[in-house]
Amino acid sequence: EAMKMENEVAAPKSGTVAQIIVSKGAVVETGAPLVVLS
């Protein structure tokens, strides 16, 4: 808990998260989609 990291994620538009694409703890590349907005 003491080393918890949080990163701000910018989205190209406003919306509601419809689907989470990556799982917790996954390593992702820069620019990879993380969620689907509706």
mmCIF file of the N, C-alpha and C atoms, coordinates in Angstrom:
data_MODEL
# 
_entry.id   MODEL 
# 
loop_
_atom_site.group_PDB 
_atom_site.id 
_atom_site.type_symbol 
_atom_site.label_atom_id 
_atom_site.label_alt_id 
_atom_site.label_comp_id 
_atom_site.label_asym_id 
_atom_site.label_entity_id 
_atom_site.label_seq_id 
_atom_site.pdbx_PDB_ins_code 
_atom_site.Cartn_x 
_atom_site.Cartn_y 
_atom_site.Cartn_z 
_atom_site.occupancy 
_atom_site.B_iso_or_equiv 
_atom_site.pdbx_formal_charge 
_atom_site.auth_seq_id 
_atom_site.auth_comp_id 
_atom_site.auth_asym_id 
_atom_site.auth_atom_id 
_atom_site.pdbx_PDB_model_num 
ATOM 1   N N  . GLU A 1 1  ? 0.816   -1.201 0.000   1.00 0.00 ? 1  GLU A N  1 
ATOM 2   C CA . GLU A 1 1  ? 0.000   0.000  0.000   1.00 0.00 ? 1  GLU A CA 1 
ATOM 3   C C  . GLU A 1 1  ? 0.853   1.257  0.000   1.00 0.00 ? 1  GLU A C  1 
ATOM 4   N N  . ALA A 1 2  ? 1.961   1.246  0.694   1.00 0.00 ? 2  ALA A N  1 
ATOM 5   C CA . ALA A 1 2  ? 2.787   2.450  0.776   1.00 0.00 ? 2  ALA A CA 1 
ATOM 6   C C  . ALA A 1 2  ? 3.412   2.805  -0.564  1.00 0.00 ? 2  ALA A C  1 
ATOM 7   N N  . MET A 1 3  ? 3.635   1.827  -1.422  1.00 0.00 ? 3  MET A N  1 
ATOM 8   C CA . MET A 1 3  ? 4.265   2.077  -2.714  1.00 0.00 ? 3  MET A CA 1 
ATOM 9   C C  . MET A 1 3  ? 3.246   2.147  -3.853  1.00 0.00 ? 3  MET A C  1 
ATOM 10  N N  . LYS A 1 4  ? 1.960   2.235  -3.506  1.00 0.00 ? 4  LYS A N  1 
ATOM 11  C CA . LYS A 1 4  ? 0.922   2.268  -4.533  1.00 0.00 ? 4  LYS A CA 1 
ATOM 12  C C  . LYS A 1 4  ? 1.183   3.403  -5.514  1.00 0.00 ? 4  LYS A C  1 
ATOM 13  N N  . MET A 1 5  ? 1.062   3.093  -6.793  1.00 0.00 ? 5  MET A N  1 
ATOM 14  C CA . MET A 1 5  ? 1.261   4.107  -7.825  1.00 0.00 ? 5  MET A CA 1 
ATOM 15  C C  . MET A 1 5  ? -0.071  4.409  -8.503  1.00 0.00 ? 5  MET A C  1 
ATOM 16  N N  . GLU A 1 6  ? -0.291  5.670  -8.801  1.00 0.00 ? 6  GLU A N  1 
ATOM 17  C CA . GLU A 1 6  ? -1.463  6.084  -9.553  1.00 0.00 ? 6  GLU A CA 1 
ATOM 18  C C  . GLU A 1 6  ? -1.001  6.910  -10.728 1.00 0.00 ? 6  GLU A C  1 
ATOM 19  N N  . ASN A 1 7  ? -1.591  6.685  -11.871 1.00 0.00 ? 7  ASN A N  1 
ATOM 20  C CA . ASN A 1 7  ? -1.259  7.437  -13.072 1.00 0.00 ? 7  ASN A CA 1 
ATOM 21  C C  . ASN A 1 7  ? -2.529  8.017  -13.664 1.00 0.00 ? 7  ASN A C  1 
ATOM 22  N N  . GLU A 1 8  ? -2.480  9.296  -14.007 1.00 0.00 ? 8  GLU A N  1 
ATOM 23  C CA . GLU A 1 8  ? -3.609  9.923  -14.672 1.00 0.00 ? 8  GLU A CA 1 
ATOM 24  C C  . GLU A 1 8  ? -3.647  9.431  -16.115 1.00 0.00 ? 8  GLU A C  1 
ATOM 25  N N  . VAL A 1 9  ? -4.842  9.084  -16.584 1.00 0.00 ? 9  VAL A N  1 
ATOM 26  C CA . VAL A 1 9  ? -5.014  8.601  -17.950 1.00 0.00 ? 9  VAL A CA 1 
ATOM 27  C C  . VAL A 1 9  ? -5.936  9.569  -18.679 1.00 0.00 ? 9  VAL A C  1 
ATOM 28  N N  . ALA A 1 10 ? -5.450  10.135 -19.765 1.00 0.00 ? 10 ALA A N  1 
ATOM 29  C CA . ALA A 1 10 ? -6.249  11.072 -20.554 1.00 0.00 ? 10 ALA A CA 1 
ATOM 30  C C  . ALA A 1 10 ? -7.064  10.310 -21.592 1.00 0.00 ? 10 ALA A C  1 
ATOM 31  N N  . ALA A 1 11 ? -8.292  10.760 -21.814 1.00 0.00 ? 11 ALA A N  1 
ATOM 32  C CA . ALA A 1 11 ? -9.158  10.163 -22.829 1.00 0.00 ? 11 ALA A CA 1 
ATOM 33  C C  . ALA A 1 11 ? -9.466  11.207 -23.891 1.00 0.00 ? 11 ALA A C  1 
ATOM 34  N N  . PRO A 1 12 ? -9.632  10.771 -25.132 1.00 0.00 ? 12 PRO A N  1 
ATOM 35  C CA . PRO A 1 12 ? -9.900  11.715 -26.216 1.00 0.00 ? 12 PRO A CA 1 
ATOM 36  C C  . PRO A 1 12 ? -11.294 12.334 -26.164 1.00 0.00 ? 12 PRO A C  1 
ATOM 37  N N  . LYS A 1 13 ? -12.193 11.771 -25.345 1.00 0.00 ? 13 LYS A N  1 
ATOM 38  C CA . LYS A 1 13 ? -13.548 12.302 -25.218 1.00 0.00 ? 13 LYS A CA 1 
ATOM 39  C C  . LYS A 1 13 ? -14.112 11.897 -23.866 1.00 0.00 ? 13 LYS A C  1 
ATOM 40  N N  . SER A 1 14 ? -15.203 12.538 -23.468 1.00 0.00 ? 14 SER A N  1 
ATOM 41  C CA . SER A 1 14 ? -15.843 12.158 -22.210 1.00 0.00 ? 14 SER A CA 1 
ATOM 42  C C  . SER A 1 14 ? -16.738 10.947 -22.456 1.00 0.00 ? 14 SER A C  1 
ATOM 43  N N  . GLY A 1 15 ? -17.067 10.236 -21.395 1.00 0.00 ? 15 GLY A N  1 
ATOM 44  C CA . GLY A 1 15 ? -17.927 9.071  -21.535 1.00 0.00 ? 15 GLY A CA 1 
ATOM 45  C C  . GLY A 1 15 ? -17.915 8.223  -20.286 1.00 0.00 ? 15 GLY A C  1 
ATOM 46  N N  . THR A 1 16 ? -18.546 7.084  -20.380 1.00 0.00 ? 16 THR A N  1 
ATOM 47  C CA . THR A 1 16 ? -18.624 6.118  -19.291 1.00 0.00 ? 16 THR A CA 1 
ATOM 48  C C  . THR A 1 16 ? -17.834 4.884  -19.696 1.00 0.00 ? 16 THR A C  1 
ATOM 49  N N  . VAL A 1 17 ? -17.113 4.303  -18.754 1.00 0.00 ? 17 VAL A N  1 
ATOM 50  C CA . VAL A 1 17 ? -16.342 3.095  -19.059 1.00 0.00 ? 17 VAL A CA 1 
ATOM 51  C C  . VAL A 1 17 ? -17.315 1.946  -19.320 1.00 0.00 ? 17 VAL A C  1 
ATOM 52  N N  . ALA A 1 18 ? -17.277 1.408  -20.538 1.00 0.00 ? 18 ALA A N  1 
ATOM 53  C CA . ALA A 1 18 ? -18.151 0.305  -20.930 1.00 0.00 ? 18 ALA A CA 1 
ATOM 54  C C  . ALA A 1 18 ? -17.458 -1.044 -20.757 1.00 0.00 ? 18 ALA A C  1 
ATOM 55  N N  . GLN A 1 19 ? -16.132 -1.054 -20.925 1.00 0.00 ? 19 GLN A N  1 
ATOM 56  C CA . GLN A 1 19 ? -15.377 -2.307 -20.824 1.00 0.00 ? 19 GLN A CA 1 
ATOM 57  C C  . GLN A 1 19 ? -13.948 -1.997 -20.413 1.00 0.00 ? 19 GLN A C  1 
ATOM 58  N N  . ILE A 1 20 ? -13.406 -2.794 -19.508 1.00 0.00 ? 20 ILE A N  1 
ATOM 59  C CA . ILE A 1 20 ? -12.000 -2.693 -19.120 1.00 0.00 ? 20 ILE A CA 1 
ATOM 60  C C  . ILE A 1 20 ? -11.253 -3.762 -19.908 1.00 0.00 ? 20 ILE A C  1 
ATOM 61  N N  . ILE A 1 21 ? -10.271 -3.329 -20.699 1.00 0.00 ? 21 ILE A N  1 
ATOM 62  C CA . ILE A 1 21 ? -9.569  -4.243 -21.600 1.00 0.00 ? 21 ILE A CA 1 
ATOM 63  C C  . ILE A 1 21 ? -8.405  -4.958 -20.922 1.00 0.00 ? 21 ILE A C  1 
ATOM 64  N N  . VAL A 1 22 ? -7.671  -4.280 -20.058 1.00 0.00 ? 22 VAL A N  1 
ATOM 65  C CA . VAL A 1 22 ? -6.499  -4.889 -19.426 1.00 0.00 ? 22 VAL A CA 1 
ATOM 66  C C  . VAL A 1 22 ? -6.829  -5.364 -18.020 1.00 0.00 ? 22 VAL A C  1 
ATOM 67  N N  . SER A 1 23 ? -6.100  -6.350 -17.563 1.00 0.00 ? 23 SER A N  1 
ATOM 68  C CA . SER A 1 23 ? -6.318  -6.860 -16.215 1.00 0.00 ? 23 SER A CA 1 
ATOM 69  C C  . SER A 1 23 ? -5.391  -6.158 -15.226 1.00 0.00 ? 23 SER A C  1 
ATOM 70  N N  . LYS A 1 24 ? -5.753  -6.205 -13.965 1.00 0.00 ? 24 LYS A N  1 
ATOM 71  C CA . LYS A 1 24 ? -4.968  -5.588 -12.899 1.00 0.00 ? 24 LYS A CA 1 
ATOM 72  C C  . LYS A 1 24 ? -3.553  -6.156 -12.907 1.00 0.00 ? 24 LYS A C  1 
ATOM 73  N N  . GLY A 1 25 ? -2.573  -5.254 -12.855 1.00 0.00 ? 25 GLY A N  1 
ATOM 74  C CA . GLY A 1 25 ? -1.180  -5.662 -12.807 1.00 0.00 ? 25 GLY A CA 1 
ATOM 75  C C  . GLY A 1 25 ? -0.550  -5.949 -14.159 1.00 0.00 ? 25 GLY A C  1 
ATOM 76  N N  . ALA A 1 26 ? -1.332  -5.824 -15.233 1.00 0.00 ? 26 ALA A N  1 
ATOM 77  C CA . ALA A 1 26 ? -0.805  -6.103 -16.575 1.00 0.00 ? 26 ALA A CA 1 
ATOM 78  C C  . ALA A 1 26 ? 0.210   -5.042 -16.987 1.00 0.00 ? 26 ALA A C  1 
ATOM 79  N N  . VAL A 1 27 ? 1.199   -5.460 -17.747 1.00 0.00 ? 27 VAL A N  1 
ATOM 80  C CA . VAL A 1 27 ? 2.182   -4.537 -18.323 1.00 0.00 ? 27 VAL A CA 1 
ATOM 81  C C  . VAL A 1 27 ? 1.675   -4.180 -19.714 1.00 0.00 ? 27 VAL A C  1 
ATOM 82  N N  . VAL A 1 28 ? 1.564   -2.884 -19.990 1.00 0.00 ? 28 VAL A N  1 
ATOM 83  C CA . VAL A 1 28 ? 1.048   -2.442 -21.289 1.00 0.00 ? 28 VAL A CA 1 
ATOM 84  C C  . VAL A 1 28 ? 2.036   -1.503 -21.968 1.00 0.00 ? 28 VAL A C  1 
ATOM 85  N N  . GLU A 1 29 ? 1.962   -1.454 -23.279 1.00 0.00 ? 29 GLU A N  1 
ATOM 86  C CA . GLU A 1 29 ? 2.804   -0.568 -24.071 1.00 0.00 ? 29 GLU A CA 1 
ATOM 87  C C  . GLU A 1 29 ? 2.180   0.827  -24.110 1.00 0.00 ? 29 GLU A C  1 
ATOM 88  N N  . THR A 1 30 ? 2.991   1.837  -24.322 1.00 0.00 ? 30 THR A N  1 
ATOM 89  C CA . THR A 1 30 ? 2.508   3.200  -24.486 1.00 0.00 ? 30 THR A CA 1 
ATOM 90  C C  . THR A 1 30 ? 1.532   3.242  -25.654 1.00 0.00 ? 30 THR A C  1 
ATOM 91  N N  . GLY A 1 31 ? 0.377   3.851  -25.433 1.00 0.00 ? 31 GLY A N  1 
ATOM 92  C CA . GLY A 1 31 ? -0.627  3.988  -26.485 1.00 0.00 ? 31 GLY A CA 1 
ATOM 93  C C  . GLY A 1 31 ? -1.605  2.835  -26.591 1.00 0.00 ? 31 GLY A C  1 
ATOM 94  N N  . ALA A 1 32 ? -1.391  1.776  -25.810 1.00 0.00 ? 32 ALA A N  1 
ATOM 95  C CA . ALA A 1 32 ? -2.294  0.625  -25.861 1.00 0.00 ? 32 ALA A CA 1 
ATOM 96  C C  . ALA A 1 32 ? -3.644  1.005  -25.256 1.00 0.00 ? 32 ALA A C  1 
ATOM 97  N N  . PRO A 1 33 ? -4.756  0.533  -25.842 1.00 0.00 ? 33 PRO A N  1 
ATOM 98  C CA . PRO A 1 33 ? -6.071  0.826  -25.267 1.00 0.00 ? 33 PRO A CA 1 
ATOM 99  C C  . PRO A 1 33 ? -6.240  0.116  -23.921 1.00 0.00 ? 33 PRO A C  1 
ATOM 100 N N  . LEU A 1 34 ? -6.787  0.840  -22.955 1.00 0.00 ? 34 LEU A N  1 
ATOM 101 C CA . LEU A 1 34 ? -6.997  0.289  -21.618 1.00 0.00 ? 34 LEU A CA 1 
ATOM 102 C C  . LEU A 1 34 ? -8.467  -0.003 -21.354 1.00 0.00 ? 34 LEU A C  1 
ATOM 103 N N  . VAL A 1 35 ? -9.335  0.890  -21.846 1.00 0.00 ? 35 VAL A N  1 
ATOM 104 C CA . VAL A 1 35 ? -10.774 0.758  -21.631 1.00 0.00 ? 35 VAL A CA 1 
ATOM 105 C C  . VAL A 1 35 ? -11.518 1.135  -22.905 1.00 0.00 ? 35 VAL A C  1 
ATOM 106 N N  . VAL A 1 36 ? -12.796 0.758  -22.942 1.00 0.00 ? 36 VAL A N  1 
ATOM 107 C CA . VAL A 1 36 ? -13.697 1.175  -24.013 1.00 0.00 ? 36 VAL A CA 1 
ATOM 108 C C  . VAL A 1 36 ? -14.696 2.132  -23.391 1.00 0.00 ? 36 VAL A C  1 
ATOM 109 N N  . LEU A 1 37 ? -14.859 3.306  -24.000 1.00 0.00 ? 37 LEU A N  1 
ATOM 110 C CA . LEU A 1 37 ? -15.825 4.288  -23.517 1.00 0.00 ? 37 LEU A CA 1 
ATOM 111 C C  . LEU A 1 37 ? -17.120 4.181  -24.304 1.00 0.00 ? 37 LEU A C  1 
ATOM 112 N N  . SER A 1 38 ? -18.233 4.483  -23.640 1.00 0.00 ? 38 SER A N  1 
ATOM 113 C CA . SER A 1 38 ? -19.517 4.527  -24.347 1.00 0.00 ? 38 SER A CA 1 
ATOM 114 C C  . SER A 1 38 ? -20.134 5.886  -24.169 1.00 0.00 ? 38 SER A C  1 
# 
